[in-house]
Amino acid sequence: TLGCWIGYRWWKYGVVFSPIFTSSGVPTYRQVPGTKVYAGKVDGEDRGPNPMDPPKEMLDELYWLRDDDRKNRRVITHLNRENAFFESKFRSLKDVQSTIYDEFVSHMKETDEEVPYPHGSY
């Protein structure tokens, strides 16, 4: 069972015996130089009916997290660490979360098929 535990921690979080997140509590992530991305009109891409022209160039330091195929182990590991951090911080609020959810669901009809109030053509 120890081998399974070690394998699971390595597969899920990318660590075996070290902590999943740092002593300050924030999950660590890979420091990579930012990638230039463009917002607005870009040749060869459909950016909607009225994109900005000229496009604005921005530096995206978290672009490395983009994983359209959902197969990049570094990205998945980082997201699993962030989820573990969130769960550790909000564990004490589990009961409150379920109470709020139950209250929210109690005010909804299960057969709602349209919006409660029409707004223009919507």
Residue pairs with C-beta under 8 A, 6 or more apart in sequence:
6 16
9 15
9 16
10 16
12 77
12 80
13 20
13 77
13 80
13 81
13 84
14 73
14 74
14 77
14 81
20 27
20 81
20 84
20 85
21 27
21 28
21 81
21 84
21 85
22 28
25 85
25 89
26 85
27 78
27 81
27 82
27 84
27 85
28 81
29 78
30 64
30 74
30 78
32 61
32 64
33 61
34 59
34 60
34 61
34 63
35 59
35 60
35 63
35 64
36 57
36 58
36 59
36 60
37 57
37 58
37 59
37 60
37 63
38 55
38 56
38 57
38 58
39 52
39 55
39 56
39 58
40 47
40 51
40 52
40 53
40 54
40 55
40 56
41 47
41 51
41 52
41 53
41 54
41 55
42 51
42 55
64 74
64 75
65 75
65 78
65 79
66 75
67 75
67 76
70 76
90 97
115 122
